[in-house]
Amino acid sequence: MVCGHVSIAALALALAVSSAPGSPRPFLSQQDPDATNLRNPVPSTPESLAAGAQSYAKVCALCHGATGNGDGKLAAATAAYGAKPSNLTDDVWDHGSTDGLIFVVIRDGIGPDFNMPGFKGRLSETEIWNVVNYVRSLGVRK
């Protein structure tokens, strides 16, 4: 499918450009002191998980993979810039373990070394909370 290949190529190019010296960097959730205390207002219901799965498939799976293992189609391209997408199914949370931190990572992205864009303009807050619930469901949390 040509359209899919063009989209993948465009995203890979965007990752390369965002890695250039002097490029603006995405917000780091770890620098947001309020993110840790941000509470998830969306209950983790079957409806929320289904909606989160749909949004995840649209904006997350390309890098994190269909099952969240960090093996999406762009994983190799991002690894070339020094960071592989996180495995969302294990018990290691690289960029925050609270719902609030996960929300801010999805909303604002992370960088400078991870080149994950934020999805604030593509997903509503409710959609992001649904993705938080879905990501939490992917693996066993301690």
N, CA, C and O atoms as CSV, one atom per row, in Angstrom:
chain,resi,resn,atom,element,x,y,z
A,1,MET,N,N,0.844,-1.175,0.000
A,1,MET,CA,C,0.000,0.000,0.000
A,1,MET,C,C,0.889,1.237,0.000
A,1,MET,O,O,1.613,1.468,0.968
A,2,VAL,N,N,0.852,2.014,-1.032
A,2,VAL,CA,C,1.727,3.162,-1.203
A,2,VAL,C,C,1.514,4.191,-0.108
A,2,VAL,O,O,2.484,4.727,0.427
A,3,CYS,N,N,0.285,4.475,0.231
A,3,CYS,CA,C,-0.021,5.472,1.250
A,3,CYS,C,C,0.646,5.122,2.578
A,3,CYS,O,O,1.202,6.000,3.238
A,4,GLY,N,N,0.595,3.862,2.971
A,4,GLY,CA,C,1.221,3.428,4.218
A,4,GLY,C,C,2.723,3.600,4.191
A,4,GLY,O,O,3.318,4.010,5.188
A,5,HIS,N,N,3.351,3.290,3.056
A,5,HIS,CA,C,4.799,3.452,2.941
A,5,HIS,C,C,5.188,4.922,2.985
A,5,HIS,O,O,6.213,5.277,3.566
A,6,VAL,N,N,4.376,5.779,2.374
A,6,VAL,CA,C,4.641,7.210,2.405
A,6,VAL,C,C,4.539,7.719,3.837
A,6,VAL,O,O,5.370,8.517,4.268
A,7,SER,N,N,3.526,7.266,4.581
A,7,SER,CA,C,3.361,7.684,5.969
A,7,SER,C,C,4.539,7.240,6.819
A,7,SER,O,O,5.026,8.007,7.649
A,8,ILE,N,N,4.998,6.022,6.626
A,8,ILE,CA,C,6.141,5.517,7.385
A,8,ILE,C,C,7.380,6.323,7.040
A,8,ILE,O,O,8.139,6.705,7.930
A,9,ALA,N,N,7.592,6.585,5.753
A,9,ALA,CA,C,8.752,7.368,5.336
A,9,ALA,C,C,8.685,8.782,5.905
A,9,ALA,O,O,9.700,9.325,6.341
A,10,ALA,N,N,7.500,9.375,5.904
A,10,ALA,CA,C,7.342,10.728,6.436
A,10,ALA,C,C,7.632,10.763,7.931
A,10,ALA,O,O,8.273,11.698,8.411
A,11,LEU,N,N,7.171,9.764,8.672
A,11,LEU,CA,C,7.433,9.721,10.102
A,11,LEU,C,C,8.912,9.506,10.376
A,11,LEU,O,O,9.468,10.124,11.284
A,12,ALA,N,N,9.557,8.642,9.607
A,12,ALA,CA,C,10.994,8.420,9.767
A,12,ALA,C,C,11.761,9.708,9.497
A,12,ALA,O,O,12.708,10.021,10.218
A,13,LEU,N,N,11.366,10.458,8.471
A,13,LEU,CA,C,12.010,11.729,8.165
A,13,LEU,C,C,11.794,12.720,9.304
A,13,LEU,O,O,12.716,13.439,9.687
A,14,ALA,N,N,10.585,12.760,9.841
A,14,ALA,CA,C,10.302,13.661,10.957
A,14,ALA,C,C,11.163,13.321,12.163
A,14,ALA,O,O,11.636,14.220,12.860
A,15,LEU,N,N,11.372,12.039,12.416
A,15,LEU,CA,C,12.240,11.630,13.518
A,15,LEU,C,C,13.666,12.096,13.276
A,15,LEU,O,O,14.328,12.568,14.200
A,16,ALA,N,N,14.143,11.970,12.050
A,16,ALA,CA,C,15.501,12.393,11.719
A,16,ALA,C,C,15.656,13.896,11.891
A,16,ALA,O,O,16.647,14.354,12.459
A,17,VAL,N,N,14.690,14.667,11.407
A,17,VAL,CA,C,14.751,16.118,11.516
A,17,VAL,C,C,14.696,16.550,12.972
A,17,VAL,O,O,15.414,17.464,13.376
A,18,SER,N,N,13.847,15.899,13.766
A,18,SER,CA,C,13.728,16.284,15.170
A,18,SER,C,C,14.968,15.928,15.962
A,18,SER,O,O,15.131,16.395,17.090
A,19,SER,N,N,15.851,15.107,15.397
A,19,SER,CA,C,17.092,14.746,16.065
A,19,SER,C,C,18.218,15.711,15.742
A,19,SER,O,O,19.289,15.641,16.345
A,20,ALA,N,N,17.987,16.616,14.791
A,20,ALA,CA,C,19.035,17.533,14.372
A,20,ALA,C,C,19.411,18.460,15.516
A,20,ALA,O,O,18.550,18.873,16.293
A,21,PRO,N,N,20.723,18.796,15.624
A,21,PRO,CA,C,21.147,19.724,16.676
A,21,PRO,C,C,20.388,21.041,16.562
A,21,PRO,O,O,20.175,21.554,15.464
A,22,GLY,N,N,19.989,21.571,17.688
A,22,GLY,CA,C,19.281,22.833,17.706
A,22,GLY,C,C,17.782,22.722,17.497
A,22,GLY,O,O,17.072,23.723,17.588
A,23,SER,N,N,17.287,21.522,17.219
A,23,SER,CA,C,15.849,21.346,17.035
A,23,SER,C,C,15.147,21.473,18.374
A,23,SER,O,O,15.691,21.050,19.394
A,24,PRO,N,N,13.945,22.049,18.395
A,24,PRO,CA,C,13.207,22.092,19.656
A,24,PRO,C,C,12.889,20.679,20.129
A,24,PRO,O,O,12.625,19.792,19.316
A,25,ARG,N,N,12.912,20.477,21.406
A,25,ARG,CA,C,12.691,19.150,21.979
A,25,ARG,C,C,11.323,19.063,22.622
A,25,ARG,O,O,10.816,20.052,23.152
A,26,PRO,N,N,10.720,17.879,22.579
A,26,PRO,CA,C,9.430,17.707,23.242
A,26,PRO,C,C,9.557,17.876,24.750
A,26,PRO,O,O,10.638,17.719,25.317
A,27,PHE,N,N,8.470,18.189,25.370
A,27,PHE,CA,C,8.402,18.336,26.814
A,27,PHE,C,C,8.682,17.012,27.504
A,27,PHE,O,O,8.193,15.966,27.077
A,28,LEU,N,N,9.454,17.059,28.550
A,28,LEU,CA,C,9.726,15.850,29.328
A,28,LEU,C,C,8.744,15.772,30.488
A,28,LEU,O,O,8.680,16.685,31.311
A,29,SER,N,N,7.985,14.698,30.557
A,29,SER,CA,C,6.980,14.565,31.611
A,29,SER,C,C,7.608,14.591,32.991
A,29,SER,O,O,6.988,15.043,33.954
A,30,GLN,N,N,8.842,14.105,33.089
A,30,GLN,CA,C,9.489,14.054,34.387
A,30,GLN,C,C,9.759,15.453,34.936
A,30,GLN,O,O,10.007,15.605,36.133
A,31,GLN,N,N,9.716,16.483,34.075
A,31,GLN,CA,C,9.934,17.850,34.530
A,31,GLN,C,C,8.631,18.517,34.969
A,31,GLN,O,O,8.653,19.657,35.431
A,32,ASP,N,N,7.535,17.850,34.837
A,32,ASP,CA,C,6.237,18.396,35.208
A,32,ASP,C,C,5.869,17.876,36.595
A,32,ASP,O,O,5.407,16.742,36.725
A,33,PRO,N,N,6.071,18.693,37.633
A,33,PRO,CA,C,5.816,18.201,38.996
A,33,PRO,C,C,4.356,17.839,39.246
A,33,PRO,O,O,4.067,17.036,40.133
A,34,ASP,N,N,3.439,18.413,38.485
A,34,ASP,CA,C,2.022,18.111,38.680
A,34,ASP,C,C,1.612,16.793,38.044
A,34,ASP,O,O,0.564,16.247,38.390
A,35,ALA,N,N,2.419,16.265,37.117
A,35,ALA,CA,C,2.048,15.042,36.398
A,35,ALA,C,C,1.919,13.848,37.336
A,35,ALA,O,O,1.038,13.009,37.152
A,36,THR,N,N,2.784,13.765,38.335
A,36,THR,CA,C,2.749,12.637,39.264
A,36,THR,C,C,1.418,12.569,40.001
A,36,THR,O,O,0.908,11.483,40.276
A,37,ASN,N,N,0.861,13.723,40.317
A,37,ASN,CA,C,-0.382,13.780,41.088
A,37,ASN,C,C,-1.634,13.868,40.231
A,37,ASN,O,O,-2.744,13.879,40.762
A,38,LEU,N,N,-1.473,13.930,38.915
A,38,LEU,CA,C,-2.618,14.007,38.013
A,38,LEU,C,C,-3.415,12.712,38.102
A,38,LEU,O,O,-2.860,11.627,37.930
A,39,ARG,N,N,-4.709,12.820,38.368
A,39,ARG,CA,C,-5.565,11.647,38.555
A,39,ARG,C,C,-6.344,11.330,37.288
A,39,ARG,O,O,-6.804,12.230,36.586
A,40,ASN,N,N,-6.483,10.056,37.009
A,40,ASN,CA,C,-7.211,9.586,35.835
A,40,ASN,C,C,-8.716,9.696,36.105
A,40,ASN,O,O,-9.235,9.007,36.984
A,41,PRO,N,N,-9.422,10.558,35.357
A,41,PRO,CA,C,-10.861,10.711,35.578
A,41,PRO,C,C,-11.711,9.688,34.815
A,41,PRO,O,O,-12.935,9.676,34.948
A,42,VAL,N,N,-11.062,8.831,34.016
A,42,VAL,CA,C,-11.791,7.878,33.176
A,42,VAL,C,C,-11.653,6.479,33.775
A,42,VAL,O,O,-10.549,5.934,33.791
A,43,PRO,N,N,-12.733,5.887,34.262
A,43,PRO,CA,C,-12.654,4.531,34.811
A,43,PRO,C,C,-12.212,3.533,33.740
A,43,PRO,O,O,-12.547,3.669,32.564
A,44,SER,N,N,-11.462,2.543,34.171
A,44,SER,CA,C,-10.980,1.504,33.252
A,44,SER,C,C,-12.082,0.467,33.039
A,44,SER,O,O,-12.075,-0.610,33.634
A,45,THR,N,N,-13.017,0.824,32.181
A,45,THR,CA,C,-14.156,-0.040,31.860
A,45,THR,C,C,-13.889,-0.747,30.533
A,45,THR,O,O,-12.972,-0.363,29.808
A,46,PRO,N,N,-14.669,-1.764,30.208
A,46,PRO,CA,C,-14.509,-2.387,28.885
A,46,PRO,C,C,-14.643,-1.374,27.742
A,46,PRO,O,O,-13.957,-1.491,26.726
A,47,GLU,N,N,-15.524,-0.383,27.906
A,47,GLU,CA,C,-15.702,0.640,26.874
A,47,GLU,C,C,-14.456,1.512,26.740
A,47,GLU,O,O,-14.026,1.827,25.631
A,48,SER,N,N,-13.879,1.899,27.883
A,48,SER,CA,C,-12.655,2.702,27.854
A,48,SER,C,C,-11.507,1.920,27.226
A,48,SER,O,O,-10.749,2.461,26.421
A,49,LEU,N,N,-11.379,0.652,27.593
A,49,LEU,CA,C,-10.306,-0.180,27.039
A,49,LEU,C,C,-10.463,-0.357,25.534
A,49,LEU,O,O,-9.473,-0.332,24.803
A,50,ALA,N,N,-11.692,-0.535,25.062
A,50,ALA,CA,C,-11.932,-0.682,23.621
A,50,ALA,C,C,-11.597,0.615,22.884
A,50,ALA,O,O,-10.976,0.588,21.821
A,51,ALA,N,N,-12.008,1.744,23.450
A,51,ALA,CA,C,-11.697,3.037,22.833
A,51,ALA,C,C,-10.191,3.290,22.860
A,51,ALA,O,O,-9.620,3.790,21.891
A,52,GLY,N,N,-9.553,2.940,23.978
A,52,GLY,CA,C,-8.105,3.093,24.083
A,52,GLY,C,C,-7.364,2.229,23.085
A,52,GLY,O,O,-6.353,2.650,22.522
A,53,ALA,N,N,-7.862,1.023,22.863
A,53,ALA,CA,C,-7.242,0.122,21.879
A,53,ALA,C,C,-7.328,0.715,20.480
A,53,ALA,O,O,-6.384,0.601,19.698
A,54,GLN,N,N,-8.453,1.348,20.158
A,54,GLN,CA,C,-8.598,1.971,18.834
A,54,GLN,C,C,-7.626,3.130,18.659
A,54,GLN,O,O,-6.971,3.239,17.622
A,55,SER,N,N,-7.528,3.990,19.659
A,55,SER,CA,C,-6.595,5.117,19.573
A,55,SER,C,C,-5.156,4.624,19.550
A,55,SER,O,O,-4.329,5.152,18.806
A,56,TYR,N,N,-4.853,3.617,20.359
A,56,TYR,CA,C,-3.511,3.030,20.380
A,56,TYR,C,C,-3.140,2.520,18.988
A,56,TYR,O,O,-2.028,2.759,18.518
A,57,ALA,N,N,-4.058,1.826,18.332
A,57,ALA,CA,C,-3.793,1.292,16.991
A,57,ALA,C,C,-3.508,2.416,16.001
A,57,ALA,O,O,-2.700,2.249,15.087
A,58,LYS,N,N,-4.171,3.566,16.177
A,58,LYS,CA,C,-3.983,4.700,15.265
A,58,LYS,C,C,-2.653,5.407,15.470
A,58,LYS,O,O,-1.986,5.747,14.493
A,59,VAL,N,N,-2.250,5.639,16.720
A,59,VAL,CA,C,-1.102,6.528,16.951
A,59,VAL,C,C,0.077,5.905,17.687
A,59,VAL,O,O,1.151,6.506,17.725
A,60,CYS,N,N,-0.081,4.736,18.266
A,60,CYS,CA,C,0.990,4.155,19.078
A,60,CYS,C,C,1.624,2.909,18.470
A,60,CYS,O,O,2.828,2.689,18.599
A,61,ALA,N,N,0.814,2.104,17.813
A,61,ALA,CA,C,1.269,0.788,17.357
A,61,ALA,C,C,2.394,0.854,16.337
A,61,ALA,O,O,3.196,-0.076,16.249
A,62,LEU,N,N,2.471,1.923,15.572
A,62,LEU,CA,C,3.514,2.036,14.562
A,62,LEU,C,C,4.904,1.930,15.194
A,62,LEU,O,O,5.816,1.364,14.591
A,63,CYS,N,N,5.066,2.459,16.380
A,63,CYS,CA,C,6.351,2.360,17.086
A,63,CYS,C,C,6.339,1.253,18.144
A,63,CYS,O,O,7.261,0.439,18.202
A,64,HIS,N,N,5.298,1.225,18.977
A,64,HIS,CA,C,5.263,0.288,20.104
A,64,HIS,C,C,4.784,-1.108,19.726
A,64,HIS,O,O,4.879,-2.027,20.540
A,65,GLY,N,N,4.276,-1.288,18.521
A,65,GLY,CA,C,3.816,-2.597,18.069
A,65,GLY,C,C,2.369,-2.854,18.438
A,65,GLY,O,O,1.828,-2.241,19.358
A,66,ALA,N,N,1.755,-3.762,17.713
A,66,ALA,CA,C,0.335,-4.073,17.910
A,66,ALA,C,C,0.045,-4.584,19.313
A,66,ALA,O,O,-1.034,-4.336,19.852
A,67,THR,N,N,0.993,-5.294,19.909
A,67,THR,CA,C,0.779,-5.850,21.246
A,67,THR,C,C,1.542,-5.097,22.332
A,67,THR,O,O,1.532,-5.512,23.491
A,68,GLY,N,N,2.208,-3.988,21.971
A,68,GLY,CA,C,2.903,-3.176,22.964
A,68,GLY,C,C,4.303,-3.631,23.311
A,68,GLY,O,O,4.873,-3.159,24.295
A,69,ASN,N,N,4.871,-4.529,22.536
A,69,ASN,CA,C,6.202,-5.058,22.848
A,69,ASN,C,C,7.354,-4.164,22.406
A,69,ASN,O,O,8.515,-4.518,22.609
A,70,GLY,N,N,7.057,-3.015,21.808
A,70,GLY,CA,C,8.115,-2.119,21.345
A,70,GLY,C,C,8.694,-2.537,20.009
A,70,GLY,O,O,9.814,-2.157,19.664
A,71,ASP,N,N,7.935,-3.316,19.258
A,71,ASP,CA,C,8.443,-3.883,18.006
A,71,ASP,C,C,7.632,-3.446,16.789
A,71,ASP,O,O,7.458,-4.221,15.848
A,72,GLY,N,N,7.137,-2.215,16.805
A,72,GLY,CA,C,6.358,-1.710,15.676
A,72,GLY,C,C,7.216,-1.495,14.445
A,72,GLY,O,O,8.436,-1.647,14.487
A,73,LYS,N,N,6.563,-1.140,13.348
A,73,LYS,CA,C,7.254,-0.979,12.068
A,73,LYS,C,C,8.354,0.074,12.117
A,73,LYS,O,O,9.327,-0.028,11.368
A,74,LEU,N,N,8.229,1.077,12.973
A,74,LEU,CA,C,9.252,2.116,13.064
A,74,LEU,C,C,10.254,1.881,14.182
A,74,LEU,O,O,11.114,2.732,14.409
A,75,ALA,N,N,10.178,0.772,14.879
A,75,ALA,CA,C,11.092,0.514,15.996
A,75,ALA,C,C,12.544,0.536,15.546
A,75,ALA,O,O,13.389,1.112,16.231
A,76,ALA,N,N,12.850,-0.073,14.421
A,76,ALA,CA,C,14.234,-0.099,13.942
A,76,ALA,C,C,14.712,1.307,13.594
A,76,ALA,O,O,15.862,1.656,13.862
A,77,ALA,N,N,13.836,2.114,12.999
A,77,ALA,CA,C,14.215,3.484,12.643
A,77,ALA,C,C,14.501,4.311,13.886
A,77,ALA,O,O,15.452,5.093,13.899
A,78,THR,N,N,13.698,4.155,14.927
A,78,THR,CA,C,13.938,4.922,16.145
A,78,THR,C,C,15.163,4.405,16.874
A,78,THR,O,O,15.869,5.185,17.513
A,79,ALA,N,N,15.433,3.120,16.796
A,79,ALA,CA,C,16.633,2.558,17.423
A,79,ALA,C,C,17.885,3.153,16.798
A,79,ALA,O,O,18.906,3.297,17.471
A,80,ALA,N,N,17.817,3.499,15.520
A,80,ALA,CA,C,18.960,4.106,14.846
A,80,ALA,C,C,19.302,5.464,15.452
A,80,ALA,O,O,20.426,5.942,15.298
A,81,TYR,N,N,18.349,6.090,16.138
A,81,TYR,CA,C,18.588,7.369,16.794
A,81,TYR,C,C,18.869,7.194,18.285
A,81,TYR,O,O,18.857,8.168,19.038
A,82,GLY,N,N,19.116,5.977,18.705
A,82,GLY,CA,C,19.564,5.727,20.060
A,82,GLY,C,C,18.513,5.275,21.047
A,82,GLY,O,O,18.836,5.055,22.214
A,83,ALA,N,N,17.275,5.127,20.633
A,83,ALA,CA,C,16.243,4.701,21.574
A,83,ALA,C,C,15.216,3.833,20.877
A,83,ALA,O,O,14.656,4.210,19.847
A,84,LYS,N,N,14.982,2.681,21.445
A,84,LYS,CA,C,13.944,1.778,20.945
A,84,LYS,C,C,12.653,2.105,21.696
A,84,LYS,O,O,12.701,2.441,22.879
A,85,PRO,N,N,11.505,2.012,21.030
A,85,PRO,CA,C,10.247,2.252,21.743
A,85,PRO,C,C,10.108,1.329,22.963
A,85,PRO,O,O,10.521,0.170,22.933
A,86,SER,N,N,9.530,1.861,24.010
A,86,SER,CA,C,9.356,1.088,25.241
A,86,SER,C,C,8.473,-0.130,25.019
A,86,SER,O,O,7.526,-0.106,24.233
A,87,ASN,N,N,8.811,-1.194,25.734
A,87,ASN,CA,C,7.959,-2.376,25.810
A,87,ASN,C,C,6.904,-2.055,26.861
A,87,ASN,O,O,7.227,-1.889,28.038
A,88,LEU,N,N,5.675,-1.969,26.451
A,88,LEU,CA,C,4.591,-1.581,27.350
A,88,LEU,C,C,3.956,-2.764,28.062
A,88,LEU,O,O,2.979,-2.596,28.792
A,89,THR,N,N,4.502,-3.963,27.855
A,89,THR,CA,C,3.917,-5.156,28.464
A,89,THR,C,C,4.703,-5.650,29.667
A,89,THR,O,O,4.239,-6.538,30.381
A,90,ASP,N,N,5.877,-5.096,29.904
A,90,ASP,CA,C,6.682,-5.571,31.029
A,90,ASP,C,C,6.398,-4.722,32.267
A,90,ASP,O,O,5.524,-3.856,32.247
A,91,ASP,N,N,7.135,-4.975,33.331
A,91,ASP,CA,C,6.881,-4.227,34.561
A,91,ASP,C,C,7.839,-3.056,34.734
A,91,ASP,O,O,7.950,-2.507,35.830
A,92,VAL,N,N,8.532,-2.667,33.668
A,92,VAL,CA,C,9.444,-1.531,33.706
A,92,VAL,C,C,8.759,-0.334,33.054
A,92,VAL,O,O,8.339,-0.401,31.899
A,93,TRP,N,N,8.651,0.752,33.801
A,93,TRP,CA,C,8.069,1.983,33.259
A,93,TRP,C,C,9.190,2.999,33.139
A,93,TRP,O,O,9.606,3.599,34.131
A,94,ASP,N,N,9.677,3.187,31.920
A,94,ASP,CA,C,10.818,4.064,31.688
A,94,ASP,C,C,10.502,5.536,31.919
A,94,ASP,O,O,11.390,6.297,32.303
A,95,HIS,N,N,9.283,5.946,31.698
A,95,HIS,CA,C,8.963,7.370,31.713
A,95,HIS,C,C,7.828,7.705,32.662
A,95,HIS,O,O,7.038,8.611,32.396
A,96,GLY,N,N,7.745,6.989,33.754
A,96,GLY,CA,C,6.739,7.280,34.757
A,96,GLY,C,C,5.758,6.151,34.954
A,96,GLY,O,O,5.303,5.534,33.990
A,97,SER,N,N,5.435,5.884,36.193
A,97,SER,CA,C,4.571,4.748,36.491
A,97,SER,C,C,3.160,5.149,36.900
A,97,SER,O,O,2.285,4.290,37.005
A,98,THR,N,N,2.924,6.429,37.132
A,98,THR,CA,C,1.570,6.834,37.512
A,98,THR,C,C,0.740,7.115,36.262
A,98,THR,O,O,1.285,7.379,35.191
A,99,ASP,N,N,-0.566,7.055,36.408
A,99,ASP,CA,C,-1.441,7.387,35.286
A,99,ASP,C,C,-1.160,8.802,34.785
A,99,ASP,O,O,-1.158,9.052,33.580
A,100,GLY,N,N,-0.924,9.726,35.720
A,100,GLY,CA,C,-0.653,11.111,35.333
A,100,GLY,C,C,0.598,11.253,34.494
A,100,GLY,O,O,0.593,11.965,33.490
A,101,LEU,N,N,1.674,10.583,34.890
A,101,LEU,CA,C,2.913,10.642,34.107
A,101,LEU,C,C,2.728,10.011,32.732
A,101,LEU,O,O,3.217,10.536,31.732
A,102,ILE,N,N,2.025,8.892,32.684
A,102,ILE,CA,C,1.780,8.236,31.395
A,102,ILE,C,C,0.939,9.157,30.510
A,102,ILE,O,O,1.203,9.275,29.314
A,103,PHE,N,N,-0.066,9.804,31.086
A,103,PHE,CA,C,-0.902,10.746,30.344
A,103,PHE,C,C,-0.054,11.855,29.734
A,103,PHE,O,O,-0.195,12.168,28.552
A,104,VAL,N,N,0.831,12.451,30.539
A,104,VAL,CA,C,1.651,13.565,30.059
A,104,VAL,C,C,2.625,13.106,28.980
A,104,VAL,O,O,2.882,13.846,28.030
A,105,VAL,N,N,3.171,11.897,29.109
A,105,VAL,CA,C,4.051,11.364,28.063
A,105,VAL,C,C,3.286,11.256,26.746
A,105,VAL,O,O,3.796,11.661,25.701
A,106,ILE,N,N,2.072,10.715,26.786
A,106,ILE,CA,C,1.280,10.568,25.564
A,106,ILE,C,C,0.885,11.942,25.022
A,106,ILE,O,O,0.950,12.175,23.815
A,107,ARG,N,N,0.486,12.827,25.885
A,107,ARG,CA,C,0.033,14.157,25.462
A,107,ARG,C,C,1.171,15.015,24.902
A,107,ARG,O,O,1.032,15.631,23.845
A,108,ASP,N,N,2.306,15.048,25.627
A,108,ASP,CA,C,3.374,15.985,25.292
A,108,ASP,C,C,4.569,15.359,24.590
A,108,ASP,O,O,5.404,16.071,24.033
A,109,GLY,N,N,4.657,14.030,24.612
A,109,GLY,CA,C,5.817,13.364,24.023
A,109,GLY,C,C,6.998,13.369,24.980
A,109,GLY,O,O,6.926,13.918,26.079
A,110,ILE,N,N,8.076,12.753,24.545
A,110,ILE,CA,C,9.291,12.739,25.349
A,110,ILE,C,C,10.496,12.958,24.455
A,110,ILE,O,O,10.457,12.680,23.257
A,111,GLY,N,N,11.520,13.438,25.027
A,111,GLY,CA,C,12.760,13.718,24.330
A,111,GLY,C,C,13.765,14.149,25.368
A,111,GLY,O,O,13.422,14.139,26.550
A,112,PRO,N,N,14.962,14.521,25.026
A,112,PRO,CA,C,15.404,14.705,23.661
A,112,PRO,C,C,15.861,13.419,22.973
A,112,PRO,O,O,15.976,13.383,21.748
A,113,ASP,N,N,16.113,12.403,23.720
A,113,ASP,CA,C,16.722,11.210,23.130
A,113,ASP,C,C,15.734,10.158,22.660
A,113,ASP,O,O,16.153,9.145,22.100
A,114,PHE,N,N,14.455,10.357,22.864
A,114,PHE,CA,C,13.500,9.304,22.540
A,114,PHE,C,C,12.632,9.612,21.324
A,114,PHE,O,O,12.039,8.707,20.736
A,115,ASN,N,N,12.559,10.875,20.951
A,115,ASN,CA,C,11.842,11.283,19.737
A,115,ASN,C,C,10.414,10.767,19.656
A,115,ASN,O,O,9.940,10.394,18.583
A,116,MET,N,N,9.732,10.747,20.791
A,116,MET,CA,C,8.317,10.388,20.765
A,116,MET,C,C,7.510,11.678,20.705
A,116,MET,O,O,7.600,12.506,21.612
A,117,PRO,N,N,6.719,11.857,19.644
A,117,PRO,CA,C,5.917,13.074,19.560
A,117,PRO,C,C,4.765,13.045,20.553
A,117,PRO,O,O,4.337,11.976,20.988
A,118,GLY,N,N,4.275,14.207,20.902
A,118,GLY,CA,C,3.070,14.296,21.701
A,118,GLY,C,C,1.846,14.193,20.805
A,118,GLY,O,O,1.912,14.489,19.612
A,119,PHE,N,N,0.741,13.775,21.381
A,119,PHE,CA,C,-0.478,13.575,20.601
A,119,PHE,C,C,-1.611,14.498,21.035
A,119,PHE,O,O,-2.782,14.210,20.789
A,120,LYS,N,N,-1.260,15.605,21.680
A,120,LYS,CA,C,-2.260,16.562,22.157
A,120,LYS,C,C,-3.165,17.045,21.029
A,120,LYS,O,O,-4.367,17.196,21.246
A,121,GLY,N,N,-2.647,17.285,19.866
A,121,GLY,CA,C,-3.451,17.776,18.758
A,121,GLY,C,C,-4.220,16.702,18.013
A,121,GLY,O,O,-5.130,17.004,17.241
A,122,ARG,N,N,-3.855,15.446,18.245
A,122,ARG,CA,C,-4.509,14.339,17.533
A,122,ARG,C,C,-5.518,13.593,18.382
A,122,ARG,O,O,-6.465,13.009,17.854
A,123,LEU,N,N,-5.327,13.605,19.692
A,123,LEU,CA,C,-6.227,12.895,20.607
A,123,LEU,C,C,-6.775,13.873,21.635
A,123,LEU,O,O,-6.056,14.754,22.107
A,124,SER,N,N,-8.033,13.719,21.978
A,124,SER,CA,C,-8.617,14.523,23.054
A,124,SER,C,C,-8.086,14.008,24.392
A,124,SER,O,O,-7.472,12.944,24.459
A,125,GLU,N,N,-8.330,14.779,25.457
A,125,GLU,CA,C,-7.896,14.321,26.782
A,125,GLU,C,C,-8.550,12.991,27.143
A,125,GLU,O,O,-7.892,12.103,27.686
A,126,THR,N,N,-9.835,12.849,26.846
A,126,THR,CA,C,-10.522,11.587,27.147
A,126,THR,C,C,-9.901,10.438,26.366
A,126,THR,O,O,-9.710,9.350,26.908
A,127,GLU,N,N,-9.585,10.672,25.099
A,127,GLU,CA,C,-8.941,9.621,24.299
A,127,GLU,C,C,-7.584,9.245,24.883
A,127,GLU,O,O,-7.221,8.068,24.908
A,128,ILE,N,N,-6.834,10.239,25.352
A,128,ILE,CA,C,-5.532,9.942,25.965
A,128,ILE,C,C,-5.721,9.117,27.231
A,128,ILE,O,O,-4.985,8.155,27.452
A,129,TRP,N,N,-6.697,9.477,28.070
A,129,TRP,CA,C,-6.954,8.686,29.283
A,129,TRP,C,C,-7.362,7.260,28.925
A,129,TRP,O,O,-6.980,6.315,29.615
A,130,ASN,N,N,-8.130,7.099,27.857
A,130,ASN,CA,C,-8.479,5.750,27.405
A,130,ASN,C,C,-7.229,4.972,27.007
A,130,ASN,O,O,-7.120,3.781,27.297
A,131,VAL,N,N,-6.281,5.643,26.340
A,131,VAL,CA,C,-5.019,4.980,25.976
A,131,VAL,C,C,-4.244,4.608,27.237
A,131,VAL,O,O,-3.658,3.528,27.307
A,132,VAL,N,N,-4.234,5.492,28.233
A,132,VAL,CA,C,-3.577,5.163,29.510
A,132,VAL,C,C,-4.179,3.877,30.071
A,132,VAL,O,O,-3.445,2.968,30.460
A,133,ASN,N,N,-5.495,3.795,30.116
A,133,ASN,CA,C,-6.155,2.587,30.629
A,133,ASN,C,C,-5.786,1.366,29.801
A,133,ASN,O,O,-5.513,0.298,30.349
A,134,TYR,N,N,-5.777,1.524,28.483
A,134,TYR,CA,C,-5.439,0.400,27.603
A,134,TYR,C,C,-3.994,-0.047,27.812
A,134,TYR,O,O,-3.725,-1.243,27.927
A,135,VAL,N,N,-3.066,0.904,27.861
A,135,VAL,CA,C,-1.649,0.561,28.055
A,135,VAL,C,C,-1.463,-0.168,29.383
A,135,VAL,O,O,-0.702,-1.131,29.468
A,136,ARG,N,N,-2.153,0.293,30.404
A,136,ARG,CA,C,-2.087,-0.387,31.710
A,136,ARG,C,C,-2.566,-1.837,31.608
A,136,ARG,O,O,-2.098,-2.697,32.354
A,137,SER,N,N,-3.483,-2.109,30.703
A,137,SER,CA,C,-4.039,-3.463,30.580
A,137,SER,C,C,-3.128,-4.417,29.806
A,137,SER,O,O,-3.365,-5.624,29.796
A,138,LEU,N,N,-2.102,-3.892,29.165
A,138,LEU,CA,C,-1.255,-4.726,28.307
A,138,LEU,C,C,-0.364,-5.699,29.074
A,138,LEU,O,O,-0.014,-6.760,28.557
A,139,GLY,N,N,-0.008,-5.351,30.269
A,139,GLY,CA,C,0.881,-6.225,31.022
A,139,GLY,C,C,0.545,-6.220,32.496
A,139,GLY,O,O,-0.247,-5.400,32.960
A,140,VAL,N,N,1.132,-7.113,33.209
A,140,VAL,CA,C,0.912,-7.216,34.649
A,140,VAL,C,C,1.748,-6.150,35.341
A,140,VAL,O,O,2.948,-6.036,35.092
A,141,ARG,N,N,1.125,-5.384,36.193
A,141,ARG,CA,C,1.813,-4.336,36.952
A,141,ARG,C,C,1.948,-4.777,38.398
A,141,ARG,O,O,1.032,-5.356,38.984
A,142,LYS,N,N,3.102,-4.491,38.950
A,142,LYS,CA,C,3.358,-4.858,40.353
A,142,LYS,C,C,2.925,-3.761,41.285
A,142,LYS,O,O,3.063,-3.893,42.501
